[in-house]
């Protein structure tokens, strides 16, 4: 579903905008990065940033299981967009 992919892209974008680097940036080789990500069993830790809404939406968007990521309609209802 396109909206599930959209939430992952939004999560990566918000992560980079918030923290100044991409998730998994410490893994330089793209093949190794994809391999590492494919072996994850839980959502990567999201560092604290002082804004609970930003951290929560990033956490939701970067869920490992695509079915656990919010759809576009659900994202628009998130407090991040209404505050």
N, CA, C and O atoms as a printed pandas DataFrame, in Angstrom:
     atom_number atom_name residue_name chain_id  residue_number  x_coord  y_coord  z_coord
0              1         N          UNK        A               1    0.838   -1.188    0.000
1              2        CA          UNK        A               1    0.000    0.000    0.000
2              3         C          UNK        A               1    0.881    1.250    0.000
3              4         O          UNK        A               1    1.824    1.331    0.788
4              5         N          UNK        A               2    0.601    2.203   -0.848
5              6        CA          UNK        A               2    1.429    3.406   -0.917
6              7         C          UNK        A               2    1.491    4.182    0.391
7              8         O          UNK        A               2    2.537    4.739    0.722
8              9         N          UNK        A               3    0.391    4.231    1.143
9             10        CA          UNK        A               3    0.397    5.028    2.373
10            11         C          UNK        A               3    1.332    4.438    3.427
11            12         O          UNK        A               3    1.854    5.173    4.266
12            13         N          UNK        A               4    1.551    3.113    3.396
13            14        CA          UNK        A               4    2.485    2.509    4.336
14            15         C          UNK        A               4    3.905    2.917    3.997
15            16         O          UNK        A               4    4.704    3.178    4.896
16            17         N          UNK        A               5    4.230    2.978    2.715
17            18        CA          UNK        A               5    5.547    3.433    2.290
18            19         C          UNK        A               5    5.714    4.913    2.615
19            20         O          UNK        A               5    6.795    5.352    3.008
20            21         N          UNK        A               6    4.659    5.662    2.453
21            22        CA          UNK        A               6    4.687    7.086    2.762
22            23         C          UNK        A               6    5.072    7.316    4.216
23            24         O          UNK        A               6    5.857    8.219    4.509
24            25         N          UNK        A               7    4.541    6.526    5.118
25            26        CA          UNK        A               7    4.843    6.728    6.529
26            27         C          UNK        A               7    6.310    6.423    6.830
27            28         O          UNK        A               7    6.917    7.098    7.661
28            29         N          UNK        A               8    6.885    5.427    6.175
29            30        CA          UNK        A               8    8.299    5.129    6.379
30            31         C          UNK        A               8    9.169    6.282    5.881
31            32         O          UNK        A               8   10.109    6.694    6.561
32            33         N          UNK        A               9    8.857    6.792    4.710
33            34        CA          UNK        A               9    9.603    7.919    4.152
34            35         C          UNK        A               9    9.472    9.141    5.059
35            36         O          UNK        A               9   10.460    9.830    5.314
36            37         N          UNK        A              10    8.268    9.412    5.545
37            38        CA          UNK        A              10    8.058   10.534    6.456
38            39         C          UNK        A              10    8.874   10.347    7.731
39            40         O          UNK        A              10    9.469   11.302    8.229
40            41         N          UNK        A              11    8.905    9.135    8.257
41            42        CA          UNK        A              11    9.680    8.866    9.468
42            43         C          UNK        A              11   11.156    9.137    9.279
43            44         O          UNK        A              11   11.795    9.743   10.139
44            45         N          UNK        A              12   11.704    8.690    8.155
45            46        CA          UNK        A              12   13.130    8.932    7.872
46            47         C          UNK        A              12   13.389   10.430    7.700
47            48         O          UNK        A              12   14.377   10.953    8.215
48            49         N          UNK        A              13   12.509   11.112    6.983
49            50        CA          UNK        A              13   12.660   12.553    6.772
50            51         C          UNK        A              13   12.597   13.319    8.093
51            52         O          UNK        A              13   13.439   14.178    8.355
52            53         N          UNK        A              14   11.607   13.011    8.920
53            54        CA          UNK        A              14   11.489   13.694   10.214
54            55         C          UNK        A              14   12.681   13.379   11.116
55            56         O          UNK        A              14   13.158   14.250   11.843
56            57         N          UNK        A              15   13.159   12.142   11.070
57            58        CA          UNK        A              15   14.331   11.762   11.858
58            59         C          UNK        A              15   15.517   12.626   11.452
59            60         O          UNK        A              15   16.195   13.195   12.307
60            61         N          UNK        A              16   15.768   12.724   10.149
61            62        CA          UNK        A              16   16.914   13.507    9.669
62            63         C          UNK        A              16   16.758   14.991    9.994
63            64         O          UNK        A              16   17.728   15.648   10.373
64            65         N          UNK        A              17   15.559   15.515    9.850
65            66        CA          UNK        A              17   15.335   16.932   10.165
66            67         C          UNK        A              17   15.503   17.203   11.659
67            68         O          UNK        A              17   15.985   18.268   12.045
68            69         N          UNK        A              18   15.110   16.254   12.493
69            70        CA          UNK        A              18   15.162   16.431   13.940
70            71         C          UNK        A              18   16.566   16.259   14.499
71            72         O          UNK        A              18   17.007   17.042   15.341
72            73         N          UNK        A              19   17.268   15.231   14.029
73            74        CA          UNK        A              19   18.554   14.874   14.628
74            75         C          UNK        A              19   19.761   15.278   13.790
75            76         O          UNK        A              19   20.889   15.242   14.281
76            77         N          UNK        A              20   19.544   15.659   12.539
77            78        CA          UNK        A              20   20.648   16.106   11.697
78            79         C          UNK        A              20   21.432   14.988   11.026
79            80         O          UNK        A              20   22.482   15.236   10.432
80            81         N          UNK        A              21   20.943   13.786   11.112
81            82        CA          UNK        A              21   21.556   12.650   10.434
82            83         C          UNK        A              21   20.481   11.612   10.150
83            84         O          UNK        A              21   19.424   11.614   10.780
84            85         N          UNK        A              22   20.757   10.724    9.198
85            86        CA          UNK        A              22   19.783    9.694    8.832
86            87         C          UNK        A              22   19.870    8.517    9.788
87            88         O          UNK        A              22   20.931    8.257   10.355
88            89         N          UNK        A              23   18.767    7.801    9.974
89            90        CA          UNK        A              23   18.852    6.574   10.763
90            91         C          UNK        A              23   19.848    5.612   10.095
91            92         O          UNK        A              23   19.898    5.518    8.869
92            93         N          UNK        A              24   20.614    4.921   10.887
93            94        CA          UNK        A              24   21.587    3.931   10.408
94            95         C          UNK        A              24   22.717    4.557    9.586
95            96         O          UNK        A              24   23.369    3.868    8.802
96            97         N          UNK        A              25   22.943    5.841    9.762
97            98        CA          UNK        A              25   23.989    6.514    9.002
98            99         C          UNK        A              25   25.383    5.973    9.339
99           100         O          UNK        A              25   26.321    6.117    8.555
100          101         N          UNK        A              26   25.504    5.357   10.500
101          102        CA          UNK        A              26   26.804    4.814   10.906
102          103         C          UNK        A              26   27.221    3.627   10.038
103          104         O          UNK        A              26   28.391    3.245   10.044
104          105         N          UNK        A              27   26.288    3.041    9.296
105          106        CA          UNK        A              27   26.603    1.952    8.370
106          107         C          UNK        A              27   26.781    2.585    6.989
107          108         O          UNK        A              27   25.810    3.028    6.376
108          109         N          UNK        A              28   27.999    2.624    6.512
109          110        CA          UNK        A              28   28.307    3.376    5.291
110          111         C          UNK        A              28   27.932    2.640    4.006
111          112         O          UNK        A              28   27.435    3.259    3.066
112          113         N          UNK        A              29   28.160    1.345    3.956
113          114        CA          UNK        A              29   27.873    0.578    2.758
114          115         C          UNK        A              29   26.366    0.331    2.648
115          116         O          UNK        A              29   25.752   -0.181    3.584
116          117         N          UNK        A              30   25.770    0.693    1.511
117          118        CA          UNK        A              30   24.316    0.561    1.353
118          119         C          UNK        A              30   23.840   -0.878    1.438
119          120         O          UNK        A              30   22.773   -1.136    1.995
120          121         N          UNK        A              31   24.604   -1.825    0.900
121          122        CA          UNK        A              31   24.215   -3.228    0.989
122          123         C          UNK        A              31   24.206   -3.683    2.448
123          124         O          UNK        A              31   23.270   -4.351    2.888
124          125         N          UNK        A              32   25.238   -3.324    3.186
125          126        CA          UNK        A              32   25.295   -3.674    4.613
126          127         C          UNK        A              32   24.150   -3.020    5.374
127          128         O          UNK        A              32   23.577   -3.622    6.283
128          129         N          UNK        A              33   23.819   -1.790    5.002
129          130        CA          UNK        A              33   22.718   -1.079    5.667
130          131         C          UNK        A              33   21.396   -1.800    5.428
131          132         O          UNK        A              33   20.622   -2.010    6.362
132          133         N          UNK        A              34   21.136   -2.180    4.175
133          134        CA          UNK        A              34   19.891   -2.894    3.865
134          135         C          UNK        A              34   19.852   -4.235    4.578
135          136         O          UNK        A              34   18.803   -4.646    5.076
136          137         N          UNK        A              35   20.978   -4.913    4.629
137          138        CA          UNK        A              35   21.046   -6.200    5.313
138          139         C          UNK        A              35   20.772   -6.034    6.808
139          140         O          UNK        A              35   20.034   -6.821    7.400
140          141         N          UNK        A              36   21.364   -5.020    7.404
141          142        CA          UNK        A              36   21.173   -4.742    8.827
142          143         C          UNK        A              36   19.702   -4.451    9.128
143          144         O          UNK        A              36   19.127   -5.004   10.065
144          145         N          UNK        A              37   19.110   -3.583    8.325
145          146        CA          UNK        A              37   17.715   -3.191    8.539
146          147         C          UNK        A              37   16.784   -4.389    8.364
147          148         O          UNK        A              37   15.819   -4.545    9.112
148          149         N          UNK        A              38   17.078   -5.235    7.373
149          150        CA          UNK        A              38   16.210   -6.387    7.128
150          151         C          UNK        A              38   16.247   -7.398    8.269
151          152         O          UNK        A              38   15.335   -8.214    8.399
152          153         N          UNK        A              39   17.282   -7.354    9.089
153          154        CA          UNK        A              39   17.403   -8.289   10.200
154          155         C          UNK        A              39   16.860   -7.746   11.524
155          156         O          UNK        A              39   16.823   -8.460   12.527
156          157         N          UNK        A              40   16.443   -6.491   11.518
157          158        CA          UNK        A              40   15.887   -5.907   12.745
158          159         C          UNK        A              40   14.593   -6.604   13.128
159          160         O          UNK        A              40   13.789   -6.966   12.268
160          161         N          UNK        A              41   14.403   -6.786   14.421
161          162        CA          UNK        A              41   13.166   -7.404   14.905
162          163         C          UNK        A              41   12.288   -6.415   15.657
163          164         O          UNK        A              41   11.136   -6.718   15.966
164          165         N          UNK        A              42   12.818   -5.247   15.949
165          166        CA          UNK        A              42   12.025   -4.215   16.609
166          167         C          UNK        A              42   12.440   -2.845   16.105
167          168         O          UNK        A              42   13.511   -2.679   15.522
168          169         N          UNK        A              43   11.591   -1.883   16.334
169          170        CA          UNK        A              43   11.841   -0.517   15.890
170          171         C          UNK        A              43   13.127    0.004   16.496
171          172         O          UNK        A              43   13.383   -0.204   17.682
172          173         N          UNK        A              44   13.940    0.677   15.697
173          174        CA          UNK        A              44   15.186    1.217   16.246
174          175         C          UNK        A              44   14.900    2.257   17.319
175          176         O          UNK        A              44   13.864    2.921   17.274
176          177         N          UNK        A              45   15.797    2.404   18.276
177          178        CA          UNK        A              45   15.575    3.413   19.318
178          179         C          UNK        A              45   15.581    4.823   18.732
179          180         O          UNK        A              45   16.388    5.153   17.863
180          181         N          UNK        A              46   14.672    5.630   19.225
181          182        CA          UNK        A              46   14.576    7.023   18.797
182          183         C          UNK        A              46   15.107    7.881   19.944
183          184         O          UNK        A              46   14.555    7.845   21.044
184          185         N          UNK        A              47   16.167    8.649   19.704
185          186        CA          UNK        A              47   16.735    9.459   20.792
186          187         C          UNK        A              47   15.740   10.509   21.298
187          188         O          UNK        A              47   14.886   10.968   20.539
188          189         N          UNK        A              48   15.846   10.886   22.560
189          190        CA          UNK        A              48   15.007   11.970   23.077
190          191         C          UNK        A              48   15.307   13.273   22.325
191          192         O          UNK        A              48   16.429   13.490   21.867
192          193         N          UNK        A              49   14.300   14.128   22.206
193          194        CA          UNK        A              49   14.522   15.401   21.503
194          195         C          UNK        A              49   13.783   16.565   22.132
195          196         O          UNK        A              49   13.859   17.680   21.615
196          197         N          UNK        A              50   13.082   16.354   23.209
197          198        CA          UNK        A              50   12.379   17.440   23.871
198          199         C          UNK        A              50   10.964   17.670   23.358
199          200         O          UNK        A              50   10.241   18.492   23.921
200          201         N          UNK        A              51   10.550   16.975   22.314
201          202        CA          UNK        A              51    9.199   17.122   21.787
202          203         C          UNK        A              51    8.577   15.737   21.659
203          204         O          UNK        A              51    8.922   14.973   20.758
204          205         N          UNK        A              52    7.673   15.425   22.552
205          206        CA          UNK        A              52    7.062   14.095   22.597
206          207         C          UNK        A              52    6.290   13.767   21.322
207          208         O          UNK        A              52    6.268   12.611   20.901
208          209         N          UNK        A              53    5.655   14.765   20.699
209          210        CA          UNK        A              53    4.888   14.518   19.479
210          211         C          UNK        A              53    5.797   14.126   18.317
211          212         O          UNK        A              53    5.479   13.215   17.553
212          213         N          UNK        A              54    6.925   14.814   18.188
213          214        CA          UNK        A              54    7.870   14.487   17.115
214          215         C          UNK        A              54    8.424   13.085   17.325
215          216         O          UNK        A              54    8.469   12.279   16.396
216          217         N          UNK        A              55    8.836   12.808   18.526
217          218        CA          UNK        A              55    9.421   11.494   18.821
218          219         C          UNK        A              55    8.395   10.378   18.581
219          220         O          UNK        A              55    8.738    9.329   18.035
220          221         N          UNK        A              56    7.157   10.598   18.982
221          222        CA          UNK        A              56    6.111    9.590   18.812
222          223         C          UNK        A              56    5.813    9.315   17.343
223          224         O          UNK        A              56    5.682    8.156   16.949
224          225         N          UNK        A              57    5.703   10.363   16.527
225          226        CA          UNK        A              57    5.381   10.139   15.120
226          227         C          UNK        A              57    6.542    9.455   14.404
227          228         O          UNK        A              57    6.317    8.617   13.531
228          229         N          UNK        A              58    7.776    9.797   14.760
229          230        CA          UNK        A              58    8.923    9.110   14.169
230          231         C          UNK        A              58    8.894    7.641   14.567
231          232         O          UNK        A              58    9.113    6.761   13.735
232          233         N          UNK        A              59    8.624    7.381   15.831
233          234        CA          UNK        A              59    8.561    6.002   16.335
234          235         C          UNK        A              59    7.492    5.205   15.579
235          236         O          UNK        A              59    7.724    4.055   15.205
236          237         N          UNK        A              60    6.352    5.799   15.361
237          238        CA          UNK        A              60    5.275    5.103   14.652
238          239         C          UNK        A              60    5.633    4.852   13.188
239          240         O          UNK        A              60    5.364    3.776   12.653
240          241         N          UNK        A              61    6.236    5.839   12.550
241          242        CA          UNK        A              61    6.558    5.721   11.124
242          243         C          UNK        A              61    7.695    4.741   10.849
243          244         O          UNK        A              61    7.756    4.154    9.769
244          245         N          UNK        A              62    8.588    4.562   11.807
245          246        CA          UNK        A              62    9.741    3.683   11.589
246          247         C          UNK        A              62    9.514    2.274   12.125
247          248         O          UNK        A              62   10.474    1.545   12.376
248          249         N          UNK        A              63    8.267    1.889   12.300
249          250        CA          UNK        A              63    7.967    0.518   12.716
250          251         C          UNK        A              63    8.545   -0.461   11.696
251          252         O          UNK        A              63    8.451   -0.235   10.490
252          253         N          UNK        A              64    9.134   -1.534   12.178
253          254        CA          UNK        A              64    9.735   -2.530   11.300
254          255         C          UNK        A              64    8.671   -3.227   10.456
255          256         O          UNK        A              64    8.846   -3.389    9.248
256          257         N          UNK        A              65    7.589   -3.632   11.073
257          258        CA          UNK        A              65    6.516   -4.322   10.352
258          259         C          UNK        A              65    5.650   -3.292    9.623
259          260         O          UNK        A              65    5.034   -2.443   10.268
260          261         N          UNK        A              66    5.592   -3.353    8.298
261          262        CA          UNK        A              66    4.804   -2.367    7.543
262          263         C          UNK        A              66    3.348   -2.259    7.991
263          264         O          UNK        A              66    2.770   -1.173    7.958
264          265         N          UNK        A              67    2.753   -3.370    8.407
265          266        CA          UNK        A              67    1.352   -3.325    8.839
266          267         C          UNK        A              67    1.161   -2.539   10.127
267          268         O          UNK        A              67    0.040   -2.145   10.447
268          269         N          UNK        A              68    2.231   -2.305   10.865
269          270        CA          UNK        A              68    2.153   -1.543   12.110
270          271         C          UNK        A              68    2.343   -0.045   11.898
271          272         O          UNK        A              68    2.138    0.743   12.821
272          273         N          UNK        A              69    2.732    0.350   10.694
273          274        CA          UNK        A              69    2.919    1.773   10.402
274          275         C          UNK        A              69    1.571    2.423   10.123
275          276         O          UNK        A              69    0.685    1.790    9.549
276          277         N          UNK        A              70    1.408    3.685   10.525
277          278        CA          UNK        A              70    0.134    4.370   10.276
278          279         C          UNK        A              70   -0.073    4.675    8.795
279          280         O          UNK        A              70    0.880    4.901    8.050
280          281         N          UNK        A              71   -1.327    4.675    8.394
281          282        CA          UNK        A              71   -1.708    5.098    7.046
282          283         C          UNK        A              71   -1.721    6.622    7.007
283          284         O          UNK        A              71   -1.692    7.273    8.052
284          285         N          UNK        A              72   -1.765    7.184    5.819
285          286        CA          UNK        A              72   -1.757    8.634    5.659
286          287         C          UNK        A              72   -2.887    9.298    6.446
287          288         O          UNK        A              72   -2.689   10.338    7.074
288          289         N          UNK        A              73   -4.066    8.689    6.407
289          290        CA          UNK        A              73   -5.208    9.266    7.126
290          291         C          UNK        A              73   -4.948    9.289    8.637
291          292         O          UNK        A              73   -5.322   10.237    9.327
292          293         N          UNK        A              74   -4.303    8.234    9.137
293          294        CA          UNK        A              74   -3.982    8.172   10.564
294          295         C          UNK        A              74   -2.910    9.191   10.923
295          296         O          UNK        A              74   -2.962    9.807   11.988
296          297         N          UNK        A              75   -1.941    9.366   10.035
297          298        CA          UNK        A              75   -0.880   10.342   10.291
298          299         C          UNK        A              75   -1.445   11.755   10.438
299          300         O          UNK        A              75   -1.009   12.524   11.294
300          301         N          UNK        A              76   -2.408   12.080    9.601
301          302        CA          UNK        A              76   -2.990   13.422    9.652
302          303         C          UNK        A              76   -3.729   13.692   10.955
303          304         O          UNK        A              76   -3.940   14.852   11.309
304          305         N          UNK        A              77   -4.126   12.653   11.670
305          306        CA          UNK        A              77   -4.819   12.798   12.958
306          307         C          UNK        A              77   -3.837   12.904   14.122
307          308         O          UNK        A              77   -4.248   13.169   15.251
308          309         N          UNK        A              78   -2.558   12.703   13.865
309          310        CA          UNK        A              78   -1.556   12.711   14.928
310          311         C          UNK        A              78   -1.385   14.114   15.496
311          312         O          UNK        A              78   -1.511   15.102   14.773
312          313         N          UNK        A              79   -1.100   14.198   16.785
313          314        CA          UNK        A              79   -0.924   15.491   17.465
314          315         C          UNK        A              79    0.194   16.318   16.849
315          316         O          UNK        A              79    0.173   17.544   16.952
316          317         N          UNK        A              80    1.169   15.680   16.212
317          318        CA          UNK        A              80    2.257   16.402   15.555
318          319         C          UNK        A              80    1.707   17.410   14.535
319          320         O          UNK        A              80    2.220   18.522   14.418
320          321         N          UNK        A              81    0.679   17.019   13.812
321          322        CA          UNK        A              81    0.109   17.879   12.775
322          323         C          UNK        A              81   -0.926   18.854   13.315
323          324         O          UNK        A              81   -1.253   19.832   12.643
324          325         N          UNK        A              82   -1.442   18.615   14.496
325          326        CA          UNK        A              82   -2.490   19.502   15.013
326          327         C          UNK        A              82   -1.959   20.495   16.032
327          328         O          UNK        A              82   -2.703   21.362   16.489
328          329         N          UNK        A              83   -0.686   20.386   16.399
329          330        CA          UNK        A              83   -0.103   21.335   17.383
330          331         C          UNK        A              83    0.865   22.276   16.724
331          332         O          UNK        A              83    1.444   23.133   17.390
